[in-house]
Structure formats: C-alpha cells, structure tokens
Amino acid sequence: MRLIEGKVVPLLLLGFLCLPCPASVIAAQRFTVADEIGLSLFDEFEPAVRFSPDGSYFTVFSERGRLDLNRPEDSLRFYRSQDVESFLKRSENRPPPSPIWVLNRSTDKEGPIITEWRWLSDSSGVAFLERTTDGIRRLVFADLRNKMIEPLTSPGEAVNAFDVRDQQHYVYTRVDPAPRGKLQDERLAPAIVGTGRSLLELLRPDDSITARIVSSPSHLWAVVDGKRFQVTHDNAPIIPYGNLALSPDGSSLVTKMLVANIPQSWEALYPPPFATDPLRIRAGSTAHQYVLIHLQTGSIRTLTDAPVSSDGGQWAHVWHGGSPVWSSDGQAILLPGTFLSSKEHAPTRPCVAVVNLPSNTRTCVEFLKGHTETGVEEGYHAISDARFVRGDHQRIKVIFLNGDWSIGGSTEYRGTAGGAWQVVAQSNGTPEGGRDGLEVTVKQSFSDPPLLVAANKETSRVIWDPNPQLKDFDLGQVSVYTWKDKEGRDWRGGLFKPSNYKAGFRYPLVIQTHGFLPSGFRPSGQYPTAMAATALAAAGIVVLQVEEQCPSQTPSEGPCAVSGYEAAANQLVSEGLVRLDRIGIIGFSRSCFYVMETLTTSSLHLQAASITDGVMEDYFQYILMPERLASDANPIIGAPPFGEGLELWLKRSPGFNLDKITAPLLVVGEGRASLLFMWQPYAGLRYLHKPVDLIMLNTDEHVLTNPAVRLASQGGSVDWFRFWLQDFEDPGPAKADQYARWRRLRQLQEENEKKLTTRTP
C-alpha cells in the first residue's frame, strides 16, 4: 500500500515513519528544504570574519535565502572590537553585544549578492562587488562612519575583479561590451558566419550560459589620486586574468596575464606532476604568468618568467586561482601558486613564492604537491590562503585544506639571511581571526550548526547564533562514515540517519555524490543543487554524502567512482542499516558522469536516479562543444569518437549504453542551454520506452542560489526519491500532475521488469 501524507494509513506504515516515537521527537518539527533555504550560513573556504586594519572593528559575512522575497540575502555585520572585549570580561548572564551596523543586501533574484569583500586600508569601511538586478556586478563602498552604500563604478560598468586601498586609489576590470554588442547586431544581418563558433553561441546568443562560454574580455581601469582612467600598454587595453593586487601606494598592480605563445622549452622546464597528466604545458598553446603593471605608464614586467601552477598540470589546488599579496612596505610580493624560472634551466615544480622587488630575487617558500596516476603525493594539501604576517615581508603564513577539502591548518615561515624560508610554527584547524588578544571565529561542522564565538586568553563565549530556530528541529544522527572499495582504496562520507532512527530497521538509501565537507554545516550537502540530505533523512531515508577521490581525466575515473558507490551500499546493507532493493543516487555537475557510469555498468540494482546539469562524456555533448570537451572526454574514453576510436566510445560512453539502464531517471537542465546539454540520456531512454522524466529549471545558475528554484530542485529530489523508494506521494494539489506523470512511469517500469523477468531463463 502506498503512503499518502495527510491521509489515513495502516499503523504498520506509521511505525515505519516513527519507530519508536519518543515525546521529544514527536514535538520536534520535521526539517524540510524550505527550512534549509532560510538558514544563515557561512562559507567554509573564505574567512567569515575579517578585522579592520586598525583592529577597532570586525565584520562577519553570512548568506541565506528569502523565500518571501524569492531572493538570496547576503549580510555584513559590523562589530566594535571594544564592545566584544567588554562582553568577555562581564558576567555570563549579560546579553552579547549587538552589531553597530547590519548591512543586508538582496539586490537580485540570484546570488551571490556580495563577493570579494575587503576592508579599506584606513578602516573606514568595506568595499565589495554587488550583484545588481540586471545580473552584472558593480563595485560599491560600505561607509561604516556614515552607514551608507556608495557606488565606486557607474551603473553601466560590469565589474569582474577589483582591489582597493582607499576611495582615491583602486583598480578594477570592466567587461568589454563589444563582443555582446556584435552578437546582437548579427541578428539583423541576412547571414551569420558560424565557423569556429559553438552551437550554443549560434542558437542561444542571449543565454547567460552562452555568455560564460563566449566570454568578453575584461579591460583594466584604475583610480589614482581620485582620477579615473583606462590602463593601456602600447595604446592597447590591458586584459588581466584573475585576481588583482594593488600596491600599498596605489601606483602598481600585480595580476596574471596571458602568455599567447608558449615556447617549446617550457614543456620540459615545467612538467606536470605525472607523465600522463593531460593538463600540462604545451608549446603553441596558451598559459598565464604573474606580472607587475605600473598604472600610470602601462608598463608591464614579468615577475616569474614562468607559468602559474594551474597551467602546468594537476598540482595542488590554489583556492580561487590564487591572489597575490603585497608586503606592507611594498618591497615584496607573495604569489600563492607559480613555477619559477631556474638559472640552471632545469625542470622545476611550482610553489608558494616570494618576489623581492629591490633585489629582483625570487624564492620558493613551500613547494606544491601534485596528483599521481593513482592518487596524490604524500603530504598533498590545497592552498586556501597565503599572506604576510602583519605585512612583514620576512614572515609568511600559508593556510591549507586537506586533500578531502576539510580544514587543514596553517604553517608559518620566517625568512633567513641567506634568502631561505624556515618553518617557525604550525597549527591545525581553522586559523584564528583576531587582533591584540581578541579572537573571533565561526565554530561549525557538518553536524553542528554554526555559532559566532569570541575568545580571549581567559574565556570564550557565543556572540551570535544565526539560526536559533534549529532548536525546534530534530536533525537526526549525522556521522563520518568510512569504507574500502574492492581495490582497497579508502573512502569517506557523511552518513545521515533519520531522526527517528531505530537500530535493526532497514531504511531506503540515497547516495549523494559530488563531495562531502566535514568542516562546514551544509544540511543539503556540499552543493544545494538537487541535494537534500537532511530533508531526505527527516523523511525516513538514509543518505550518504560521498567524497570522490578518483584519478581525474583517466579511463579509471568513472569505474573508480562506481566501485566506491557499490562498496558503500553493500557495506551499509551488510550492517543491516539499508535495504538492497531501495537504493537511489543523485548526480550533479561532474558526478552526472559518475551516475551514468553507475547506471550502465554497476552491479547495484538501483531503484531511482537523478542527474542535473553536468558532463556525461556522451557523444551529443561532445559534438555540441568539441573544442571545450575533447580534452576532458578523450583521455577518459581513450580516444576521440571517430574512426577506430568510435569503438571505444560504443563500449565506454554511457550515452551509447542507455539500454543497460533499469532505474527510473530524472534528468534536469538549468535553463535552455543546459537542457540541450542534458538531452541525450532523456531522448535515448524515451526512445527505449524506459521511465525517464525531464525537468527544466527556469534559471541560468549552476550552483543554485535563487530560493524558488532551489525549492524546485531540492524539493523535486525529495519527491522523486520518496516516490520510488517509499511509495510516497505528497497530496498537495499543486503536485497532482507530477504524480500522475510518475505513476505512468511506474507502470512503464513494471512492464519493463515483467518483460525482463519473462526473458530470463
């Protein structure tokens, strides 16, 4: 019998939902996707707390969704340090201090609204990029003294990156509108040349996804002593790539620029971490290097004579591409991930490096580790930040993440007289944020909601609970789960048990792919798109968030992921926690390929699956954008899909093996361009008379922020998996058509299973 919420059902099924049901559980509310959207959360990778340069203030950044407005809302809370210090000295029954200013911004239907926020050097306020109603970003200044917002760029300027010292000295990159204007003009012409352009660009020239594919260059602009001008070199616009770092005196800039033609010697001088790495320096292609630009003259000087680390193979990830940092005296520049040219012309590996401008010397502080053909080098970690300690060019702190993206710790180095760098301190966990004995940090984990905590040498106390409403919910049991696959590889994930969990009862299982972060509180999972771990668990389904650590862009990448999922599911079955005949899986972005590989090759008999806006290494996607996807698909499949290589595609590409899929599949596109990208599995399964449903979310986002679209995506996942794994239907009238459609798919599924049983000897 099927379970229909709000209707009379057998007591046996009521027991399934709550066995046993203590009074505390009955009283607690059931956590839903809507509840999650309204949570105020902090970024796990970016510092949520930043002190002003003079230490008098600190600012806290958080974000949440507003379903009432159908907009994301980002907030900056400004506190006076003295207020918090006084609070720590008073008795514990005193309320925490209030912020002196709370700046809430909800200026567009999609986010993030506030990005790249930073204090001005005079501690007068914070500058940041703000997303506007037309989807572009403008540079604004949050004036703490007057508690008001002041634009630093005009409404028509679309800003990509910036750096600022004060209101009279800042730089930014402004998107050149010419390429987009050309696309609009072409629509009036009798014919359009399509050679060398993507199909999406020709069919959907106004689509925002197309705009990202056909990116317009961003030109460099500067404000020096209050005068605004475009920075040019030899009368041509300067086009930086990535982050900008303005010198302390506001006269110079460090950034990355394109090396248009790579010399042959670079292939040997800057090798990848392993010989078969497909991401490597190749002569005749392009790469980037760090440069120093004098703003008034436009002169450009290379700082390394070598490429950045991300161009040279699968080296340790440098978060956000790496942001250069100046020492406070302007004598040294810290580069978080780059190769350095060798005087001996010998091969080198990339590092966190320092360039000393007066002596024109370059030294490595910490060498980056890399991937191998089967995993990563010993000691591998990602660089999340690198900075001069208090601006001192002789002291450097490198902050890192573990290989699984959890918070690692930091290492402090001190320069020696001979130019080398020595380790003087190491610490684990989140780096402390504070000034003169006051520390303010966000305390959270994947199972513990965030709290803003202030501490001194004597005590620590909570100064802000951003989500007091969570006290009304039973969020269930959450734990780190480990297992080994059949090849002996270690795996780890986050296991979410239902709030009314009863030992010995077997529950349905949903495998959530695409990462697990133990350091941050994200009830849905690492990404909100399609994921809904806590909401599914609250509905009586066990959820396993999986952290994939498979060799990227190799033939073993897909089989590795499948092996991990199989081993996890089989172990949970053997432990008596889940049912073997009630297992589903969710794919998003990169892991859509993993899910399709699982559906077409795995020994698991899955009962439901979904994929949203991702690469699947199928032929249709390849032909849509061969220039962009060939470098990814060819090494995974083993050859391009032509001639003899097509035989490998017929064997290894999930798109040519749709006949092997037995689970109902939900295919979701994010906007029209994404829907085209996701078309092959839907069309193929539809032709094969297999149960498949197609949804197009009205968005152009990849990682969703719009509250209504998130509700459709995450809530759709909850509905889909409850329907197939629990025989559950939400009785709400707005979903009547959805369930009528899915009942027809269930009938089709039953007919296919009956045919399969009939054919089996």
Residue pairs with C-beta under 8 A, 6 or more apart in sequence:
1 9
1 10
1 13
1 727
2 727
2 728
2 729
3 9
3 13
3 16
3 17
3 726
3 727
3 728
3 729
4 728
4 729
4 731
5 728
5 729
5 730
5 731
6 731
7 731
16 540
17 500
17 540
18 25
18 26
18 500
19 500
19 502
19 505
20 500
20 502
21 500
24 474
25 474
25 499
25 500
28 472
28 473
28 474
28 499
29 35
29 472
29 473
30 473
30 499
30 538
30 539
31 473
31 474
31 475
31 499
31 523
31 534
31 535
31 538
32 535
32 538
33 524
33 532
33 535
33 710
33 711
33 714
33 715
33 718
34 67
34 711
34 715
35 469
35 473
35 535
36 523
36 524
36 528
36 532
36 534
36 535
36 714
37 64
37 65
37 67
37 707
37 710
37 711
37 714
38 64
38 65
38 66
38 67
38 469
39 64
39 449
39 466
39 467
39 470
39 523
40 62
40 63
40 64
40 75
40 450
40 466
40 467
41 62
41 63
41 64
41 450
41 466
41 520
41 521
41 522
42 48
42 61
42 62
42 63
42 442
42 444
42 450
42 520
43 61
43 63
43 520
44 407
44 517
44 519
44 520
44 522
45 319
45 384
45 401
46 61
47 385
47 433
48 60
48 61
48 62
48 442
49 58
49 59
49 60
49 433
49 440
49 441
49 442
49 452
50 58
50 59
50 61
50 117
50 118
50 119
50 433
51 57
51 58
51 81
51 119
51 433
51 434
51 435
51 440
52 58
52 59
52 119
52 123
53 119
53 120
53 121
53 122
53 123
54 123
55 81
55 435
55 436
56 80
56 81
56 82
56 123
57 78
57 79
57 80
57 81
57 100
57 123
57 144
58 78
58 79
58 81
58 84
58 433
58 435
58 440
59 76
59 77
59 78
59 79
59 117
59 119
59 126
60 76
60 77
60 79
60 99
60 440
60 452
60 464
61 74
61 75
61 76
61 114
61 117
62 74
62 75
62 77
62 466
63 72
63 73
63 74
63 75
63 111
63 112
63 113
63 114
64 72
64 73
64 75
65 71
65 72
65 73
65 705
65 706
65 707
65 710
66 72
66 73
66 106
66 707
67 707
67 708
67 711
69 106
69 707
70 109
70 706
70 707
70 708
71 106
71 107
71 108
71 109
71 111
71 706
71 707
72 106
72 110
72 111
72 112
72 113
72 705
72 706
72 707
73 104
73 105
73 106
73 113
74 104
74 105
74 106
74 111
74 112
74 113
74 114
75 102
75 103
75 104
75 105
76 102
76 103
76 114
76 117
76 126
76 128
76 142
77 99
77 101
77 102
77 103
77 464
78 99
78 100
78 101
78 102
78 103
78 144
79 97
79 99
79 100
79 440
79 463
80 97
80 100
81 435
81 438
83 97
83 100
84 97
84 438
84 440
84 454
84 463
85 438
85 456
86 97
87 94
87 96
87 97
87 454
87 461
87 463
88 438
88 454
88 455
88 456
88 458
88 459
88 460
88 461
92 461
96 461
96 462
96 463
96 464
97 463
100 144
101 144
101 147
103 142
103 149
105 113
105 114
105 130
106 113
107 113
107 130
107 131
107 132
107 133
108 131
108 132
108 133
108 135
109 706
110 131
110 135
110 699
110 700
110 701
110 705
110 706
111 131
111 705
111 706
112 131
112 705
113 130
113 131
114 128
114 129
114 130
115 128
115 129
115 131
115 137
116 128
116 129
116 161
116 162
117 126
117 127
117 128
118 126
118 127
118 128
118 163
118 164
119 125
119 126
120 126
120 127
120 141
120 164
120 165
120 166
120 167
121 165
121 166
121 248
122 166
123 144
124 143
124 144
124 145
124 166
124 167
125 141
125 142
125 143
125 144
125 145
126 141
126 142
126 144
127 139
127 140
127 141
127 142
127 152
127 162
127 164
127 170
128 139
128 140
128 142
129 137
129 138
129 139
129 140
129 159
129 162
130 137
130 138
130 139
130 140
131 137
132 138
132 155
135 208
136 158
136 159
136 175
137 158
137 159
137 160
138 151
138 152
138 153
138 155
138 157
138 158
138 159
139 151
139 152
139 153
139 159
139 162
139 170
139 172
140 149
140 150
140 151
140 152
141 149
141 150
141 151
141 152
141 167
142 149
143 149
143 150
150 167
152 164
152 167
152 170
152 172
152 223
153 159
153 172
153 174
157 174
157 175
158 174
158 175
158 177
159 172
159 173
159 174
159 175
160 172
160 173
160 174
160 175
160 218
161 172
161 173
161 218
161 240
161 242
161 243
161 244
162 170
162 171
162 172
162 173
162 244
163 170
163 171
163 172
163 243
163 244
163 245
163 246
163 253
164 170
164 171
164 246
165 246
165 248
165 250
166 250
167 226
168 223
168 224
168 225
168 226
168 250
169 223
169 224
169 225
169 246
169 250
170 222
170 223
170 246
170 250
171 220
171 221
171 222
171 223
171 231
171 244
171 246
171 253
171 295
172 220
172 221
172 222
172 244
173 218
173 219
173 220
173 221
173 240
173 244
174 218
174 219
174 221
175 216
175 217
175 218
176 216
176 217
176 218
176 219
176 237
177 216
178 216
179 214
179 216
179 217
180 211
180 216
183 201
183 205
183 206
183 214
184 205
186 192
186 205
187 205
192 202
194 202
197 214
198 210
198 213
198 214
198 624
198 625
198 627
198 628
199 624
199 625
200 207
200 209
200 210
200 213
200 624
200 625
200 673
200 676
201 210
201 213
201 214
203 676
204 210
204 672
204 673
207 671
207 672
207 673
207 700
208 671
208 700
209 671
209 673
209 674
209 700
210 673
213 625
213 628
217 237
217 239
218 239
218 240
219 230
219 237
219 238
219 239
220 230
220 231
220 237
220 238
220 239
220 240
220 253
220 293
221 228
221 229
221 230
221 231
222 228
222 229
222 230
222 231
222 253
222 295
224 250
224 251
224 295
224 296
225 250
230 237
231 238
231 253
231 293
231 295
231 298
232 238
232 298
233 293
233 298
233 299
233 300
234 298
238 257
238 293
238 298
238 300
239 257
239 258
240 253
240 255
240 256
240 257
240 293
241 255
241 256
241 257
241 258
241 288
242 255
242 256
242 288
242 321
242 322
243 255
243 256
243 320
243 321
243 322
243 323
243 324
244 253
244 254
244 255
245 253
245 254
245 255
245 323
245 324
245 325
245 326
245 333
246 252
246 253
246 326
247 253
247 254
247 326
247 330
248 326
248 328
248 329
248 330
249 330
250 295
251 294
251 295
251 296
252 292
252 293
252 294
252 295
253 292
253 293
253 295
254 290
254 291
254 292
254 293
254 303
254 324
254 326
254 333
254 335
255 290
255 291
255 293
255 324
256 288
256 289
256 290
256 291
256 308
256 321
257 288
257 289
257 291
257 300
258 286
258 287
258 288
259 286
259 287
259 288
259 289
259 307
260 286
261 284
261 286
262 281
262 282
262 283
262 284
262 285
262 286
262 287
262 307
263 283
264 283
265 345
266 281
266 283
266 287
266 306
266 307
267 280
267 281
267 282
267 283
268 347
269 306
269 339
269 341
269 342
269 345
269 346
269 347
269 348
270 281
270 306
270 307
270 312
270 339
270 347
270 348
270 350
271 280
271 281
271 312
271 313
271 347
272 279
272 280
272 281
272 312
272 313
272 314
272 315
272 370
273 313
273 314
273 315
273 349
273 369
273 370
273 371
273 372
273 377
274 313
274 314
274 370
274 371
274 372
274 373
276 373
276 554
277 313
277 314
277 371
278 553
278 631
278 635
279 312
279 313
279 314
279 553
280 312
280 313
281 287
281 307
281 311
281 312
281 313
287 307
287 308
287 311
287 312
288 307
288 308
288 311
289 302
289 303
289 304
289 305
289 306
289 307
289 308
289 338
290 302
290 303
290 304
290 308
290 324
290 333
290 335
290 338
290 355
291 300
291 301
291 302
291 303
292 300
292 301
292 302
292 303
292 333
292 357
293 299
293 300
293 301
303 333
303 335
303 355
303 362
304 335
304 338
304 339
304 340
304 341
304 353
304 355
304 362
305 340
305 341
306 338
306 339
306 340
306 341
306 348
307 338
307 339
308 322
308 337
308 338
308 339
308 350
309 315
309 316
309 318
309 322
309 337
309 338
309 339
309 350
309 368
310 318
310 321
310 322
310 337
312 339
312 350
313 370
313 371
314 370
314 371
314 552
315 337
315 349
315 350
315 368
315 369
315 370
315 371
316 337
316 368
316 369
316 370
316 380
316 381
316 382
316 383
317 382
317 383
318 336
318 337
318 368
318 382
318 383
319 382
319 383
319 384
319 385
319 401
322 335
322 336
322 337
322 338
322 383
322 386
323 336
324 333
324 334
324 335
324 336
325 333
325 334
325 336
325 386
325 387
325 388
326 332
326 333
326 334
326 388
327 333
327 334
327 388
327 391
327 392
327 393
328 388
328 390
328 391
328 392
328 393
329 391
329 393
330 357
331 356
331 357
331 358
331 393
332 354
332 355
332 356
332 357
332 388
332 393
333 354
333 355
333 357
334 352
334 353
334 354
334 365
334 386
334 387
334 388
334 396
335 352
335 353
335 354
335 355
336 352
336 383
336 385
336 386
337 350
337 351
337 352
337 368
337 383
338 350
338 351
338 353
339 348
339 349
339 350
339 351
340 348
340 351
340 353
340 362
340 364
341 348
342 348
349 367
349 368
349 370
350 367
350 368
351 364
351 365
351 366
351 367
351 368
352 364
352 365
352 366
352 368
352 383
352 386
352 396
352 398
353 362
353 363
353 364
353 365
354 362
354 363
354 365
354 393
354 396
354 415
354 421
355 361
355 362
356 362
356 363
356 393
361 419
363 419
363 420
363 421
364 421
365 386
365 396
365 398
365 413
365 421
366 398
366 411
366 413
366 421
368 383
369 376
369 377
369 378
369 379
369 380
369 381
370 376
370 377
370 380
371 377
371 380
371 551
371 552
373 551
373 554
374 551
375 549
375 551
376 403
376 549
380 403
381 400
381 401
381 402
381 403
381 408
382 400
382 401
382 402
382 403
382 405
383 398
383 399
383 400
383 401
384 399
384 400
384 401
385 398
385 399
385 431
386 396
386 397
386 398
386 399
387 396
387 397
387 399
388 395
388 396
388 397
389 395
389 396
389 397
389 412
393 415
394 414
394 415
395 412
395 413
395 414
395 415
396 412
396 413
396 414
396 415
396 421
397 410
397 411
397 412
397 413
397 431
398 410
398 411
398 412
398 413
399 408
399 409
399 410
399 431
400 408
400 409
400 410
400 411
401 407
401 408
402 408
403 549
404 492
404 516
404 518
404 547
404 549
405 515
405 517
405 519
405 547
406 517
406 518
406 519
407 429
407 430
407 519
408 428
409 426
409 427
409 428
409 429
409 431
410 426
410 427
410 431
411 423
411 425
411 426
412 423
412 424
412 425
412 426
413 421
413 422
413 423
413 424
414 421
414 422
414 424
415 421
416 422
430 441
430 442
430 519
432 439
432 441
433 439
433 440
433 441
434 440
434 455
437 456
437 457
438 454
438 455
438 456
439 454
439 455
439 456
440 452
440 453
440 454
440 455
440 463
441 452
441 453
441 455
442 450
442 451
442 452
442 453
443 450
443 451
443 452
443 453
444 450
444 451
444 519
444 520
444 521
445 518
445 519
445 520
445 521
446 478
446 494
446 516
446 517
446 518
446 519
446 520
446 521
446 522
447 478
447 479
447 521
448 521
449 467
449 470
449 521
450 466
450 467
450 521
451 462
451 464
451 465
451 466
452 462
452 463
452 464
452 465
452 466
453 460
453 461
453 462
453 463
454 460
454 461
454 463
455 461
474 499
474 538
475 499
475 523
475 534
475 538
476 496
476 497
476 498
476 499
476 501
476 534
476 537
476 538
477 496
477 497
477 499
477 501
478 494
478 495
478 496
478 497
479 494
479 495
479 497
480 492
480 493
480 494
480 495
480 518
481 492
481 493
481 494
481 495
481 544
481 568
482 490
482 491
482 492
482 493
483 491
483 567
483 568
483 571
484 490
484 491
484 567
485 491
485 560
485 563
485 564
485 566
485 567
486 563
486 566
486 567
487 560
487 563
489 549
489 560
489 563
489 564
491 546
491 547
491 549
491 564
491 567
491 568
492 516
492 547
493 516
493 544
493 545
493 546
493 547
493 568
494 516
494 518
494 533
494 544
494 545
495 542
495 543
495 544
495 545
496 533
496 534
496 536
496 537
496 542
496 543
496 544
496 545
497 507
497 537
497 542
497 577
498 507
498 537
498 538
498 539
498 540
498 541
498 542
499 537
499 538
500 540
501 507
504 576
506 576
506 577
506 578
506 579
507 540
507 541
507 542
507 577
507 578
507 579
507 582
508 540
508 541
508 542
508 578
508 579
508 582
508 583
508 584
508 721
508 725
508 726
509 541
509 542
509 543
509 544
509 569
509 572
509 577
509 578
509 579
509 582
509 583
509 584
510 536
510 541
510 542
510 543
510 544
510 583
510 584
510 585
510 586
510 721
510 725
511 543
511 544
511 546
511 565
511 568
511 569
511 583
511 584
511 585
511 586
512 525
512 531
512 533
512 543
512 544
512 545
512 546
512 586
513 546
513 548
513 561
513 565
513 585
513 586
513 587
513 588
513 591
513 594
513 595
514 525
514 526
514 527
514 531
514 546
514 548
514 587
514 588
514 589
514 590
514 591
515 525
515 526
515 527
515 545
515 546
515 547
515 548
516 525
516 526
516 545
516 546
516 547
517 526
522 528
523 533
523 534
523 535
524 531
524 532
524 533
524 534
524 535
524 714
525 531
525 532
525 533
525 545
526 545
527 588
527 589
527 703
528 703
528 704
528 705
528 710
528 713
528 714
529 588
529 589
529 612
529 613
529 670
529 702
529 703
529 704
529 710
529 713
529 714
530 586
530 587
530 588
530 610
530 612
530 668
530 713
530 714
530 716
530 717
531 545
531 586
531 588
531 714
531 717
532 714
532 715
532 717
532 718
533 543
533 545
534 543
535 714
535 715
535 718
536 543
536 717
536 718
536 721
536 722
537 543
539 718
539 722
539 726
539 728
540 726
541 721
541 722
541 725
541 726
542 572
542 577
542 578
544 568
544 572
546 564
546 565
546 568
548 560
548 561
548 564
548 591
548 594
550 556
550 557
550 558
550 560
550 561
550 564
551 557
551 560
553 631
553 632
553 635
553 636
554 635
554 636
555 635
555 636
555 637
555 638
555 652
557 593
557 636
558 593
558 594
558 597
558 601
558 617
558 636
558 652
559 597
559 601
561 591
561 594
561 597
561 598
562 594
562 597
562 598
562 601
562 602
565 585
565 594
565 598
565 602
565 604
566 602
566 603
566 604
569 578
569 580
569 583
569 604
572 578
573 579
573 580
580 605
581 605
581 607
582 607
582 725
582 726
583 604
583 605
583 606
583 607
583 725
584 606
584 607
584 608
584 609
584 610
584 663
584 721
584 724
584 725
585 595
585 598
585 606
585 608
585 609
585 610
586 595
586 609
586 610
586 612
586 717
586 721
587 593
587 594
587 595
587 596
587 609
587 610
587 611
587 612
587 614
588 611
588 612
588 613
588 614
589 612
589 613
589 614
589 615
589 702
590 614
590 615
591 614
592 611
592 612
592 613
592 614
592 615
592 616
592 678
593 614
593 615
593 616
593 617
593 636
593 654
595 609
595 610
595 611
596 611
596 616
596 617
596 618
596 654
596 655
596 681
597 654
598 604
598 606
598 609
599 606
599 609
599 654
599 660
599 661
599 662
599 663
599 665
600 654
600 657
600 658
600 660
600 661
601 657
601 660
605 662
605 663
606 662
606 663
607 663
607 664
607 724
607 725
608 663
608 664
608 666
608 720
608 721
608 723
608 724
608 725
609 663
609 664
609 665
609 666
610 665
610 666
610 667
610 668
610 717
610 720
610 721
611 665
611 666
611 667
611 668
611 678
611 681
612 668
612 669
612 670
612 713
613 668
613 669
613 670
613 674
613 677
613 678
613 702
614 678
615 621
615 629
615 632
616 654
616 655
616 678
616 680
616 681
617 632
617 633
617 636
617 637
617 652
617 653
617 654
617 655
618 653
618 654
618 655
618 656
618 680
618 681
619 641
619 649
619 653
619 655
619 656
619 680
620 655
620 679
620 680
621 629
621 633
621 677
621 680
622 629
622 630
622 633
622 641
624 676
624 677
630 640
634 640
636 652
637 645
637 648
637 649
637 652
637 653
638 645
638 648
638 652
639 645
639 648
639 649
641 649
641 653
649 656
650 656
654 681
655 680
655 681
655 684
658 681
658 684
658 685
658 688
658 690
659 688
661 685
661 690
662 690
662 752
662 753
662 756
664 690
664 691
664 692
664 693
664 724
664 745
664 746
664 749
665 681
665 685
665 690
665 691
665 692
665 693
666 692
666 693
666 695
666 716
666 717
666 720
667 678
667 681
667 682
667 692
667 693
667 694
667 695
668 678
668 694
668 695
668 696
668 697
668 713
668 716
669 675
669 676
669 677
669 678
669 694
669 695
669 696
669 697
670 696
670 697
670 699
670 700
670 701
670 702
670 704
671 696
671 697
671 698
671 699
671 700
672 696
673 700
674 696
674 700
675 694
675 696
681 692
682 692
682 694
685 691
685 692
686 692
689 748
689 752
690 748
690 752
691 745
691 746
691 748
691 749
691 752
692 745
693 720
693 741
693 742
693 745
695 712
695 716
697 704
697 709
697 712
697 713
698 709
699 706
699 709
701 709
704 710
704 713
719 730
719 735
719 738
720 742
722 728
722 730
723 729
723 739
723 742
724 746
729 735
729 739
730 739
